[in-house]
Amino acid sequence: MNFISIASPSLSCSVRTAVEHGLAHDGSLYFPESIPTLSEGFYKSLNQLSREEVASEVLFPFFSDGLSKAVFQGLVEKWCRIPTPLIYFDDRIVVELFHGPTLAFKDFGAQWMALLLGEYQQMEDKEIHILVATSGDTGGAVAAAFHKVEGIRVTILYPEGRVSEQQELQMKGFGDNIHVRSIDGSFDVCQSLVKHAFNDQDLRKQIRLSSANSINIARWIPQSVYYFFTYKECSNFPKDVIFVVPCGNLGNLSAGLMAQSMGLPVSQWIASTNENDGFLTYLQKGELDPRVAKVTLASAMDVAVPNNLERIKFIQCSTWNNQQVNIFGLKTTDLQIRECIKTTFNQTGYLLDPHTSTAWHACSSWLENNMYTTPKPILIATAHPQKFITSINNILKDEPITGRNRVLNSEEKNYNHMYDSLRSHLIHPA
C-alpha cells in the first residue's frame, strides 16, 4: 500500500518512505491511500483468534510491503507481548494500556516503529536521526524502544517543568544513542521545532531525519490494534460499542477512528480533554481557535494545536467503508481531576492517573444523561498512576501540588535561538 499527503493527495510514496520521512515533503501528514475493510469472517471468529493473528490481520495491509512474510510475522510476534487487561466496574470497563516497558500506551506505537525501522536500517549504511517532541510519555516510550538500536540516533525535546519527575527521569535514564533536551516552552513549541526541522530542506540534505511522534504512520497506525484487542475480549457486544478516549495530540483517537474505518463496530466516541479544550471548540464550531496551552495536572494532554486533527478531519470528510463517525467531547478541569481521583479511589479502591481520570469524569457525565447505555462504555487508561505518584499522593492527602509546573509568559521569545541550537545538535551531536 502507498501513502498520500493529506494536503496534496497526488503526492504518493511507499510505506518505507513514509516511515523514514515522517512528514510529507509539503509538511502535511501521511495517510493510507485506502483503508481496507476487514472481512466479516474476521469479526465472526475474532474471539477465537490469537492476539498475534489479530495484529497481523490489521497491520499487514499497511506494513507488509518490502518485507518477507516470515520477517513480518516475526515483527508481529515480538510486538504483541504487551498485555491489555480489562477492569470491570458496575457501569463501565477500563482497558489498561500501560503495561509496556514505560507504563504508558505510547509503548505500543514506539515498539512497533522501532522494530520496523530497525528492520529497514539493516538495508542501509547511513545513520537515521529520529527527532521527537513529547508532552511526557512519548519521550520515555521512544527512548526505551530505540535504545541501542543500531544505526539510529534519537533526540527528544520536552517542555521544561511541564512533565512529572518520573517522566523526566525515565527519558534521561538511557543514554547511548538517546539524547534528551529540555525546551523553555510548551509542548506546542517543541512540536513546532520538530516541524521546523522537517521543513528545513538544507538540514535534510545533511542528515536522514525521521520522527517518532504520532505524526509518523509507524507510531500512529499500530495504536488502532489495541481497539481490536479490546473488542476481541468483549466480542459478545452488539454493534454499538462506546469508547472514552483522553485526548491531547489526538493520535489515540484518530487511531481509533482508523479501526472504525476498517469495520470495528463503534457507535460513539467520547473525547475527554483537560482544560486545553481546543478540540472541543473544533467539534462545536468546525475550527480550532489559536491559543497557548495551559499547564494542567494531566500534563501529557497539554496541547493547544493537536497534530492529528488533520487526520481526524480527513476521516470525517471521507466515506471510508460507510462508517458514521460520532464524537462527543467533554472537558475536565484540574479541580475535577483531583475530585475524580479521590472519589474513585475511596469508592472502588482503583487508582487513576490524571489523564485517565479525565476519561472517567467524562464517562460519568455521559452516563448521567444516558443512564441505560448498553453496553458499558470502555475507558482508555493511558498511563500507570506511578508515573504521577507525587501529584497523586498530594491529591489523596488534599495537599497543594507545587514544584514542577510553571506558567511561561513568553515561551516563543527565544524560538530562533532554540532552533539554531537544535539544528547544530542534529548536525554535530555532542
Summary of the structure (lengths in Angstrom):
residues: 430
radius of gyration: 20.4
end to end distance: 38.7
largest distance: 60.4
contacts: 1487
relative contact order: 0.14
helix: 46%
strand: 15%
